[in-house]
């Protein structure tokens, strides 16, 4: 049957709950078929009528793609699809009503209607196509929400006047003008009302959903829409960048208070977009976006696969924990890196998950999140395992991950968590008990201590770089403490200092204890901390704890032709 013959003829059906749903004709996965919703023309008060059409997905496909927050599935409105009634959430109903044209049809890809949500096989295949769907759309329609004066708008809405004020402020910031109404050169008309409106806008649920990241970043053209207010996504990016510039320069110092909600909300989108065409590591993507929500826990990793690459694919037939394990193993094997092992601290982590698998369903500690992400960002700046690629083999059990690596040494002494400048200074003093003594890897302990406490990372105006050979790490440490007294700009903050049995020093994950082993795995940018456990089968295995900085072991110094690699089992 030809594609033209297979336009998706929806037929009526009723679920157990009594809600209306559609019956879909199967899609040909080999042709990468997908469905497009044709929203038929109509006036504001007319019923919403649509038709579904099946077509192969190509770069020349003519459609727009909708990005929106689904909203409460229990509160629905009815539209018509191929002449049949279909329940949709209120937020989708409002979006289609606003986006419908008066004189001509509009071709839009809408996940809730274009994917058979009751078919896990189709859903998995279509979700794995979403990066192409949003990359190849002629325009993404980023529906933030509606005006709250409209009936049944619910939580996906703010007052129309607030939305318009917020969009006006974004335009002003995007033009790179001073925005502090107090200082000279600022715009006196930019009252607190504008900034409060922008704060209200970024509190809408769209900003906190996992799927909306790739939906905003991948398209070549994207437009933000709230009710009847519209503005290109690029203008929001410009507004974010420019407002930061004015704050750092000190000309608009009041902005840190007025724009904090905007910065905190937009930061994940901006950082991911900034690095999208570079080598974006899996750990950077999933951790900086970790607090974003999804109704299905599996989507907290599936939503980012299109940004990470590597060929790992969604599979909705797998239970949640199996899905997490499948994705973690697939990314290691396909990318040849261990980036996915890195993670921020997880509250209420599932005890049944292997320690090497992130629990993306677990909540995270918001208070420590920013500092932990700084520690994770530093990972990409090293090459402890040189140019090696991660090597795995079939394990004796499904929950085990066998990696090729070697043990450097065991931690003999582990210090307190580095939370303040005093903690850091005391740790340096501890490391420097004999400052002129020769360090095992060469140099002195005094030299090693300053490199460890800074982790060889220098931060300036939000940018990270490796400390250069002509820079003094002690001076950079003093400068970092002078900014805030707590070392917020130091990657070692939140870690623990340690000394190994051989006298090697470094900083590592806050959960490490004396007796833990420090090792290097193939494909690892940093050394890792592992803890030996005895398996029921009598097999020696290790729990994964986290990453570490070890002086003079961060750039492949331990890797050569005679390196003895062993298989290390993580459970």
C-alpha positions in Angstrom: 0.0 0.0 0.0 1.4 3.4 -1.0 2.0 6.2 1.5 -0.8 8.2 -0.1 -3.1 5.3 0.4 -2.2 5.0 4.0 -3.2 8.4 5.3 -4.0 7.6 8.9 -7.7 7.0 9.0 -8.6 7.3 12.7 -11.4 5.2 13.9 -13.4 5.6 17.1 -12.6 3.7 20.2 -13.1 4.0 23.9 -10.6 3.2 26.7 -11.6 1.5 30.0 -11.7 5.0 31.5 -14.2 6.1 28.9 -11.9 8.6 27.2 -11.9 8.7 23.4 -8.9 7.5 21.5 -7.8 6.8 18.0 -6.8 3.6 16.2 -3.8 4.1 14.0 -2.5 2.3 10.9 1.0 0.9 11.4 4.0 3.0 10.4 6.8 1.6 8.2 10.0 1.9 10.4 12.3 1.1 7.5 11.0 4.1 5.6 11.1 6.2 8.8 7.5 7.1 8.4 5.8 9.5 10.7 2.4 11.3 10.9 1.7 15.0 10.4 -1.4 16.7 11.8 -3.2 18.9 9.4 -5.0 21.6 11.4 -7.9 22.7 9.2 -8.7 26.4 8.9 -11.3 28.0 11.1 -12.4 31.0 13.1 -11.8 31.4 16.9 -15.1 30.0 18.0 -15.2 27.1 15.5 -14.6 23.5 16.7 -11.0 22.3 16.1 -10.9 19.9 13.1 -7.8 18.0 12.0 -6.6 15.2 9.7 -3.7 12.9 10.1 -1.3 12.1 7.2 1.5 9.5 7.0 4.7 10.3 5.1 8.4 9.3 5.1 10.6 11.7 7.2 13.1 13.6 5.1 15.0 16.8 5.4 12.6 18.3 2.9 9.4 17.3 4.8 7.1 20.4 5.0 5.8 20.8 8.6 6.2 22.7 11.8 6.8 20.9 15.2 5.0 21.8 18.4 6.7 21.9 21.7 4.5 22.1 24.8 3.8 20.8 28.3 1.1 18.2 28.1 -0.7 19.3 31.3 -3.2 17.3 33.4 -4.3 14.2 31.3 -7.5 14.1 33.5 -8.7 17.5 32.4 -9.5 17.4 28.6 -11.3 19.1 25.8 -12.5 17.5 22.6 -11.2 18.1 19.1 -12.1 16.3 15.8 -9.5 14.1 14.0 -10.5 12.6 10.7 -14.1 13.2 11.6 -13.8 11.4 15.0 -13.8 12.9 18.5 -10.5 12.9 20.3 -9.8 14.0 23.9 -6.7 16.3 24.3 -5.4 18.1 27.3 -6.5 21.7 27.8 -3.0 23.1 27.1 -2.8 21.3 23.7 -6.4 22.4 22.9 -5.4 26.0 23.6 -2.3 25.7 21.6 -4.1 24.3 18.5 -6.8 27.0 18.9 -4.2 29.8 18.9 -2.1 28.2 16.1 -5.0 27.5 13.7 -5.0 29.7 10.7 -8.2 31.3 9.4 -7.9 30.7 5.7 -5.6 27.7 5.2 -4.5 24.5 6.9 -1.4 24.2 9.0 0.8 21.1 9.0 2.1 20.5 12.6 3.8 17.5 14.2 2.2 17.0 17.6 3.5 14.0 19.6 0.3 13.3 21.5 -1.6 12.9 18.3 1.0 11.8 15.7 2.3 8.9 17.8 0.2 6.0 18.9 0.8 6.4 22.6 -0.6 3.0 23.5 1.9 1.1 21.2 5.3 0.8 23.0 7.0 -0.4 19.8 5.8 2.5 17.7 6.4 4.9 20.6 10.0 3.8 21.0 10.7 4.1 17.2 9.1 7.5 16.9 10.9 8.8 20.1 14.2 7.7 18.5 13.2 9.8 15.4 12.5 12.9 17.4 15.9 14.4 17.1 15.4 14.3 13.3 11.8 15.5 13.5 12.9 18.7 15.4 16.2 19.1 13.4 14.4 19.0 10.1 11.2 20.9 10.9 11.0 24.3 9.1 10.0 25.9 12.4 9.5 24.8 16.0 6.5 26.3 17.8 7.5 26.6 21.4 4.2 26.9 23.2 5.0 28.2 26.6 1.4 28.6 27.6 -1.7 30.7 27.2 -3.2 33.8 28.8 -4.8 33.0 32.1 -7.9 35.1 31.2 -9.0 32.3 28.9 -11.3 29.5 30.1 -9.6 26.4 31.6 -6.1 27.7 31.0 -4.9 26.2 34.3 -1.3 26.2 35.4 0.0 26.6 31.8 -0.9 30.2 31.7 -0.2 33.7 33.0 -2.1 37.0 32.7 -1.9 38.4 29.1 -0.5 41.7 30.3 2.3 40.0 32.2 3.3 37.9 29.2 3.5 41.0 27.0 5.6 42.9 29.6 7.9 39.9 29.8 8.3 39.6 26.0 9.0 43.4 25.9 11.7 43.1 28.5 13.3 40.2 26.6 13.4 42.4 23.4 15.1 45.2 25.4 17.7 42.9 26.9 18.3 41.3 23.5 19.2 44.7 22.1 22.1 44.9 24.6 20.9 48.0 26.4 21.4 48.9 30.1 18.5 47.6 32.1 19.2 48.9 35.6 16.6 51.6 36.2 18.6 52.9 39.1 22.0 53.5 37.6 22.7 56.2 35.0 22.1 55.0 31.4 19.3 52.6 32.5 15.8 52.7 31.2 13.6 54.4 33.8 10.5 52.9 32.2 11.7 49.4 33.1 9.9 49.2 36.4 10.0 46.1 38.7 6.7 45.1 37.0 8.6 44.1 33.9 11.1 41.9 35.8 8.4 40.4 37.9 6.5 39.5 34.7 9.6 37.7 33.3 9.9 35.8 36.6 6.3 34.7 36.2 6.9 33.7 32.6 9.8 31.4 33.4 7.8 29.7 36.1 5.4 28.2 33.6 5.8 24.3 33.4 7.2 24.3 29.9 10.6 25.6 31.2 11.0 22.7 33.5 10.2 19.7 31.2 12.9 17.3 30.0 11.6 17.0 26.4 11.5 20.8 25.7 15.3 21.1 25.7 15.9 19.3 22.4 12.7 20.7 21.0 14.1 24.2 21.5 17.7 23.6 20.6 17.6 21.3 17.5 15.4 23.3 15.1 17.0 25.8 12.7 14.2 28.2 13.5 12.1 28.3 16.7 9.6 30.8 18.0 8.4 31.2 21.6 4.7 31.7 21.9 2.6 32.6 25.0 -1.0 33.3 24.0 -0.8 35.8 21.2 2.7 37.0 22.2 5.5 35.7 19.9 9.2 36.1 19.8 12.1 34.1 18.3 14.0 31.8 20.6 17.2 33.4 19.4 16.1 36.7 21.0 15.7 34.9 24.4 19.3 33.6 24.0 20.6 37.1 23.2 18.7 38.5 26.2 20.2 35.9 28.5 23.8 36.5 27.2 23.5 40.3 27.3 22.0 40.5 30.8 24.9 38.4 32.1 27.4 40.7 30.4 25.9 43.8 32.1 25.9 42.1 35.4 29.5 40.9 35.2 30.6 44.4 34.1 29.0 45.9 37.1 27.0 48.5 35.2 23.7 46.9 36.1 24.4 45.3 39.4 20.8 45.3 40.5 20.1 42.7 37.8 21.4 39.9 39.9 18.3 40.3 42.1 15.8 41.2 39.3 16.9 38.5 36.8 17.9 35.6 39.0 14.8 33.5 38.2 15.4 34.0 34.4 19.1 33.1 34.7 18.5 30.0 36.8 15.7 28.8 34.5 17.4 29.5 31.2 20.9 28.4 32.1 20.4 24.7 31.2 19.0 25.6 27.8 21.8 28.1 27.1 24.6 25.9 28.2 23.3 22.9 26.2 22.7 25.1 23.1 26.2 26.7 23.4 27.9 23.3 23.3 25.5 21.5 20.9 27.8 21.8 17.9 30.9 20.9 19.9 31.7 17.7 21.6 28.9 17.6 24.2 29.5 14.9 26.8 26.7 12.8 28.0 27.4 13.7 31.6 27.2 17.5 30.9 23.8 17.2 29.2 22.1 14.9 31.7 23.5 16.6 34.9 23.0 20.2 34.0 19.4 19.3 33.0 18.9 16.9 35.9 16.1 18.8 37.7 13.8 18.9 34.6 10.7 16.8 34.9 8.9 14.0 33.0 5.8 12.1 33.8 7.6 8.9 32.7 10.9 8.4 34.6 12.5 6.8 31.6 12.0 10.1 29.7 14.5 11.8 32.1 17.2 10.1 30.0 15.4 9.3 26.7 14.7 13.0 26.2 18.4 13.8 25.9 19.5 10.9 23.7 19.1 13.1 20.6 21.5 15.6 22.0 24.1 13.1 23.2 24.3 11.0 20.1 26.1 7.6 20.1 23.2 5.5 18.8 21.6 4.6 22.2 17.9 4.2 21.7 14.7 4.4 23.8 12.8 1.2 24.5 9.5 1.6 26.3 9.1 -2.1 26.7 11.8 -2.1 29.4 10.9 -1.4 33.0 12.4 1.8 34.4 15.5 0.4 36.1 16.3 -1.9 33.2 16.0 1.0 30.9 18.5 3.0 32.9 20.9 0.1 32.9 20.5 -0.5 29.2 21.1 3.2 28.3 24.2 3.4 30.6 25.8 0.3 29.1 24.9 1.3 25.6 26.4 4.8 25.9 29.7 3.3 27.3 30.0 0.7 24.5 28.9 2.9 21.6 30.8 6.1 22.6 33.8 4.5 24.1 33.7 6.9 27.0 32.7 6.7 30.7 31.0 10.1 30.8 27.7 8.6 31.8 29.2 7.3 35.1 29.4 10.8 36.5 26.4 12.1 38.4 25.3 14.5 41.0 24.3 13.3 44.4 21.0 11.4 44.3 18.4 11.4 47.1 16.3 8.3 47.7 18.4 6.4 45.1 17.0 2.9 44.3 19.0 0.3 46.3 18.4 -2.3 43.6 20.2 -0.3 40.9 23.9 -1.2 40.3 26.2 1.5 41.6 27.5 2.3 38.1 24.0 3.2 36.8 22.6 6.7 37.5 19.2 6.7 39.0 17.6 9.4 36.8 14.3 9.0 38.7 15.9 10.0 42.0 15.6 13.6 43.2 18.8 15.7 43.6 20.0 18.2 46.3 19.3 21.6 44.8 21.5 23.3 47.3 24.6 21.5 46.2 23.7 21.0 42.5 25.6 24.0 41.1 28.9 23.0 42.9 28.6 19.4 41.9 28.1 20.3 38.3 31.3 22.4 38.4 33.1 19.3 39.5 31.5 17.3 36.7 32.4 20.0 34.1 36.1 19.7 35.0 36.0 16.0 33.8 36.1 17.0 30.1 39.3 19.0 30.7 41.5 15.9 31.5 42.7 12.7 29.7 43.8 10.4 32.6 43.5 7.4 30.3 45.1 9.1 27.4 43.5 8.4 24.0 42.1 5.0 25.0 38.5 3.9 24.5 36.4 2.2 27.1 36.6 -1.6 26.8 33.8 -3.9 28.1 33.2 -7.6 28.0 30.2 -9.9 28.8 29.8 -10.0 32.5 28.7 -13.0 34.7 25.6 -11.2 35.8 23.3 -8.6 34.2 23.9 -6.0 36.9 27.7 -6.1 36.5 29.8 -3.9 34.2 33.3 -5.3 33.4 35.8 -2.5 32.4 39.5 -2.7 31.5 41.6 -0.7 33.9 44.1 -0.9 36.8 44.3 0.0 40.5 46.6 2.9 41.3 46.6 2.6 45.1 44.3 2.6 48.1 43.3 5.6 50.2 45.0 5.6 53.6 43.7 8.9 55.0 40.6 10.8 53.9 39.8 14.3 55.1 36.7 16.3 55.8 34.4 17.6 53.0 35.9 20.8 51.6 33.0 23.2 52.3 34.8 26.4 53.3 38.0 28.3 52.7 39.3 27.1 56.1 38.6 23.5 55.2 40.7 23.9 52.0 43.5 25.8 53.7 43.7 23.1 56.5 43.8 20.3 53.8 46.7 22.0 52.0 48.5 22.3 55.3 47.9 18.6 56.0 49.3 17.7 52.6 52.3 20.0 53.2 53.5 18.4 56.4 56.8 18.0 54.7 56.5 20.5 51.9 60.0 20.0 50.4 59.7 16.2 50.4 59.9 14.6 47.0 56.4 13.7 45.7 56.1 10.1 44.3 55.3 11.4 40.8 58.1 14.1 40.9 58.2 17.6 42.3 57.4 18.5 45.9 54.4 18.1 48.1 54.0 21.8 48.3 53.7 22.0 44.5 51.3 19.0 44.5 49.1 20.4 47.2 48.3 23.7 45.4 47.6 21.8 42.1 45.3 19.4 44.0 43.3 22.1 45.8 42.6 24.0 42.5 42.3 20.7 40.5 44.3 22.6 37.9 41.2 24.5 36.9 40.9 28.3 36.7 37.5 30.0 36.4 37.0 33.6 35.2 33.7 35.2 34.3 32.0 31.8 34.2 34.6 30.2 31.9 36.8 27.3 32.9 40.3 26.6 31.7 43.3 24.5 32.7 45.9 26.3 34.7 48.8 27.2 32.4 52.4 26.2 33.2 53.3 29.9 33.8 50.4 30.4 36.2 50.7 30.0 40.0 48.0 27.7 41.4 48.6 29.1 44.9 47.9 32.7 43.7 44.8 31.5 41.8 43.5 29.7 45.0 44.0 32.9 47.0 42.2 34.9 44.3 39.3 32.5 44.3 38.9 32.6 48.1 39.0 36.4 48.1 35.9 36.5 45.9 33.6 34.9 48.4 35.6 33.3 51.2 34.2 29.8 50.5 35.9 28.8 47.2 32.6 28.6 45.2 34.7 28.9 42.0 37.0 26.0 42.9 36.1 22.6 41.6 37.5 20.9 44.7 34.8 22.4 46.9 32.5 19.6 48.1 35.2 17.0 47.6 37.4 15.3 50.2 41.2 15.4 50.2 43.0 12.1 50.5 46.5 10.5 50.8 47.1 7.0 49.5 49.3 4.3 51.0 52.1 5.2 48.6 51.8 8.9 49.6 49.9 10.1 46.5 47.5 13.0 47.1 44.3 14.2 45.5 40.7 15.1 46.0 37.8 12.8 45.4 34.0 12.2 45.8 32.6 13.2 49.1 31.4 9.6 49.7 34.9 8.1 49.6 36.4 6.6 52.8 39.8 5.2 53.8 40.4 1.8 52.1 38.7 2.8 48.8 40.8 2.2 45.7 41.8 4.8 43.1 41.9 3.4 39.6 42.1 4.4 35.9 39.8 2.8 33.4 40.2 2.9 29.6 38.1 5.7 28.2 38.1 7.6 31.5 39.1 11.3 31.6 39.8 11.2 35.4 40.7 8.5 37.8 37.8 6.9 39.6 37.2 5.8 43.2 35.8 2.3 43.7 35.1 0.2 46.9 35.8 -3.5 47.0 33.0 -5.9 47.9 32.7 -9.6 48.0 30.0 -11.1 45.8 28.0 -14.2 46.8 29.7 -16.1 44.0 33.1 -15.4 45.7 34.0 -13.0 42.9 35.9 -9.8 43.8 33.9 -6.8 42.6 33.8 -3.1 43.2 31.1 -0.5 43.9 31.4 2.7 41.9 31.9 5.8 44.2 32.9 8.7 41.9 35.7 10.5 40.2 39.0 12.0 41.6 41.7 14.4 40.8 45.2 13.0 41.4 48.2 15.2 40.8 50.4 14.2 37.8 48.0 11.5 36.7 45.4 13.6 34.8 47.0 13.7 31.3 47.9 10.2 30.5 51.1 10.1 32.5 50.3 6.6 33.8 49.5 5.2 30.3 52.2 3.6 28.1 52.9 0.5 26.1 53.8 -1.5 29.2 50.6 -0.5 31.2 49.1 -3.6 32.7 45.4 -3.6 32.1 43.1 -5.8 34.2 39.3 -6.5 34.1 37.6 -4.7 37.0 34.0 -5.6 37.7 31.6 -2.9 38.9 28.3 -3.9 40.6 
